[in-house]
């Protein structure tokens, strides 16, 4: 069963920072390491999945789950 993009991206961030051992990560790291799994979990590809991931990261920021570290796509996960 497919899950929402929001749930898939939040799970991907949590997986990524746990595997990395650091709460700071880049958008590109998340794309490189987690996008395929996100697409599998959501059951959708769309035309621009990397942009959908970016939008979800912005929404996570709005919810206080991540914060921008710099303007080059670096984030800090807030537990």
Buried (B, 14 or more C-beta within 10 A) or exposed (E): EEEEBBBBBBBBBEBBBEEEEEBEBBBEBBBEBBBEBBBEBBEEEEEEBEEBBBBBBEBBBEEEBBEEBEEEBBBBBEE
